[in-house]
Amino acid sequence: MKLNTKYLRSRTEATFQGKLASAYGVLLVRNIILAVGLSLITQLGSLALFGGSSLSMIFDNLKRIIALDQAGALTDAQIFKLALEFLPKIPKILIGLFTLNFVLKALFAIFIKEHFVLGSKRWFSRNREQNHPASFDLLFSLFRKENYAGVLKGMFWKNFKLFLWRLPRLFGLVLLPLYLLLTKVIPLALKLLRRPQLASNPEFELTAYVYVGTFALLLFAILWSIVLIIKRLEYHFVDWLLADQAQLDPSEAIKLSREMAKGHKWLICKVHLRYLIYHILASLSLLFYYFLKPLINSFKQAMFAELYAIRRDQMVAQGRITMEDLGYRLAAAPVTTIYKVNQEEN
């Protein structure tokens, strides 16, 4: 049968029946844990921002200057001189502290968040293989010693390759304006300063360069964003492969994901767009969105788990990988399901 959203939805309804409450619980708990963790990181950054010795010293000096000024003990010149001693330090301190906050959040995402996200995907992947809901412990299973480093390495390699694909856009957004500035705008400005009579219509020329440069930047950003979307779709199955088997070689996971996504990128995109609409509508409920979000994502992840299972089985049939390589084992007794989850490992 043709693989499309309708077919995926019908298969998802069959394998997901009676498991919605468990799926909702898994995603809700994951979201709460990540929200609490992120809140702690933010509080730590705020503590460093408002409790740091350098910033406290600046505030103390500011209070002292205000107190002396109110007492009439300082002239305007003295106030200005004292202000110049500490005001230039504020931007450096703020930049340093905000950088610290950014680094802490990045470390949280790398060492904790990714493992919870992939742990929830492992739950959905294993859940569809069983007649009853999968074990809730699967959400935390990728923090085990034998899985933690594999996820860390695999996700780092995937994100690093995506970062490399972002570099041309970053360089383009910097180099193109710099090129126009050095080759067009500055020479024209110098010509106007030295011999203004040689420029027939300088305002028109400058405006033209600005408009052409802006159009070129927008066009480049749009085209390269399409390239990035395609690359992200190619790497879509990396998370699911690593969730199934954290010890999978990162390069092999990326290669397999590209093969699995071949011919199915638009289908993946349609599923994302379908649930994006639901998220937009649910966000209108304001505070209730926090509880509606895991409900919507339960159906979304179940559908992606079904798509992953279909493409995975096709890769197995083609001999690209075995189910044992992905953490499954052959059933010991004649049952309707060929493979089942290796509970000892997972």
Summary of the structure (lengths in Angstrom):
residues: 346
radius of gyration: 28.1
end to end distance: 32.2
largest distance: 94.1
contacts: 971
relative contact order: 0.11
helix: 81%
strand: 2%
